Amino acid sequence: MVVDRDEASVVWGPGEPFVMEQVQVDPPQKLEVRVKILFTSICHTDLSFWKGENEAQRAFPRILGHEAAGWSRIVESVGEGVTDMKEGDHVIPIFNGECGDCKSCRHGKTNICSSFGVNPMKTVMNNDGRTRFSVITEEGDKKPIYHFLNTSTFSEYTVLESACVVKIDSEAPLKQMTLLSCGASTGVGAAWNIADVQPGSTVAIFGLGAIGLAVAAGARARGASKIIGVEMNPNKFIKGTSNGITDFINPRDPGKPLHERIREITEGGVDYSFECVGNSDVLREAFLSTHEGWGFTVILGIHATPKMLPLHPMELFDGRGIIGSVFGGLKGKSQLPHFAKECMRGVVNLDEFITHELPFEKINDAFQLLVQGQSLRCILH
C-alpha cells in the first residue's frame, strides 16, 4: 500500500529554503525497508549539500538528512528478502551501509561496503534506479524527489536499502540514538577504531563541532592524558571541557603557527591528531602537529574543494602517518548495536551533543543555528 500525504522537507535548489511538502512514499521493494522517522538532526554534511558546494554532487529536488531514529512501529514495512528486521523494530538509518556479503564487508580492515557504502553521487535506489519519493505537481504530473546518502531522513517516512538500517535495543533512548547515525559514531569510532588511542597518549583535535567533540569523548574514554582542542569559536570551549578537552588553542590568537604551539605544549608533538574541519591548510597543521616517528593523523572533515593533499611525499619518511575515516571505521549493522549499548552504559554521554530541539517544521531555523555556529546538534521531532 502506498503511504499518501506524508510530510517531508524538500529543498528545490542549492541554498533555497526548505519547503514542507506532502510527499508520496512508495512501498519498499526487495531488500528495502520503509521507516517512520520520529527524530532527525542536522550535520554539516547536510549543510554542505544544501548549499551545493560541490557542483558535481548537486541533485534537486531532494530530501536531505542522514541522522535519525524513532520509536514504536519505527519499521513501518519491510520488503521481500528482509530477514533481520520486522515491523515494530526500533532502528537507526546509516549512510554507510553493510550488506554483509560483498568482499569488502567480509574483510576485517574496511567498513566500506562495495554495494551500499557512502556515495554522495547516489540519488536513487539500487533495485530499479528510481526514487521512492514523489510529489504531484499542479498539472497532475508525478515528479520524483531524489534520495540523499542512502537515508533521506527529513521525511515522516523514508525508504532505505535494508543494508542501511540497523536494528537496536528497544530500550535505547531514541532521541539520543539519533546521533549514532553519523556524528557520535564518526567521532568516537575514529578515536577507537582508526587511531586506536592508547591510555596516556596525547591528542589534538582541529575543529570542535559535534564530530570533533565526539573524538574528544572517545579519546577521554580511552584514557588520553592530554586532549588539545583547536577552535575559533570560544563558545565551544565549555562543551569541550565537559567532553574531555584539557587544553584549548584559538587559531586567531597571535603567535607561532598552530603546529609549533602544539609541539611545544606536548614536547615534540601529539601522538594523534584529528582534522574535523575540511580545510587543506588545517589538515597540514594537523599533520605537522604530530610527533615525528609515530604521529598519526586522521581526516574526518569533508573537503569539498578540488585541492590535493597538502603534503610532500618525503614528509612521510619520518614515520608519521595519515589516513581518512568514514563512519569511524564502524561496520554499521554488525558493530553499531554494541556501540549503542556502550552509550546506554554512559561510556559516551550523548546528551552533551544535543544543544537545541525544535519541531520538524522549524527546519530552516535549525539550519541557521548551525550556520551561525550556535548549535552542535539540533534535534527535530
Stockholm file with secondary structure:
# STOCKHOLM 1.0

chainA/1-381         MVVDRDEASVVWGPGEPFVMEQVQVDPPQKLEVRVKILFTSICHTDLSFWKGENEAQRAFPRILGHEAAGWSRIVESVGEGVTDMKEGDHVIPIFNGECGDCKSCRHGKTNICSSFGVNPMKTVMNNDGRTRFSVITEEGDKKPIYHFLNTSTFSEYTVLESACVVKIDSEAPLKQMTLLSCGASTGVGAAWNIADVQPGSTVAIFGLGAIGLAVAAGARARGASKIIGVEMNPNKFIKGTSNGITDFINPRDPGKPLHERIREITEGGVDYSFECVGNSDVLREAFLSTHEGWGFTVILGIHATPKMLPLHPMELFDGRGIIGSVFGGLKGKSQLPHFAKECMRGVVNLDEFITHELPFEKINDAFQLLVQGQSLRCILH
#=GR chainA/1-381 SS CCEEEEEEEEBCSTTCCCEEEEEEECCCCTTEEEEECCEEECCHHHHHHHHTCSGGGCCSSBCCCCEEECCTTCEEEECTTCCSCCTTCCEEECSSCCCSSSHHHHCTTCCCCTTTSCCTTCCSCTTTSCCSEEEECTTSCEEEEBCCTTTCCSBSEEEEEGGGEEECCTTSCHHHHGGGGTHHHHHHHIIIIISCCCTTCEEEEECCSHHHHHHHHHHHHTTCSEEEEECSCTTHHHHHHHTTCCEEECTTSSSSCHHHHHHHHTTSCBSEEEECSCCHHHHHHHHHTBCTTTCEEEECSCCCSCCCCCCCGGGGGGSCEEEECSGGGCCHHHHHHHHHHHHHTTSSCGGGGEEEEECGGGHHHHHHHHHTTCCSEEEEC
#=GC SS_cons         CCEEEEEEEEBCSTTCCCEEEEEEECCCCTTEEEEECCEEECCHHHHHHHHTCSGGGCCSSBCCCCEEECCTTCEEEECTTCCSCCTTCCEEECSSCCCSSSHHHHCTTCCCCTTTSCCTTCCSCTTTSCCSEEEECTTSCEEEEBCCTTTCCSBSEEEEEGGGEEECCTTSCHHHHGGGGTHHHHHHHIIIIISCCCTTCEEEEECCSHHHHHHHHHHHHTTCSEEEEECSCTTHHHHHHHTTCCEEECTTSSSSCHHHHHHHHTTSCBSEEEECSCCHHHHHHHHHTBCTTTCEEEECSCCCSCCCCCCCGGGGGGSCEEEECSGGGCCHHHHHHHHHHHHHTTSSCGGGGEEEEECGGGHHHHHHHHHTTCCSEEEEC
//
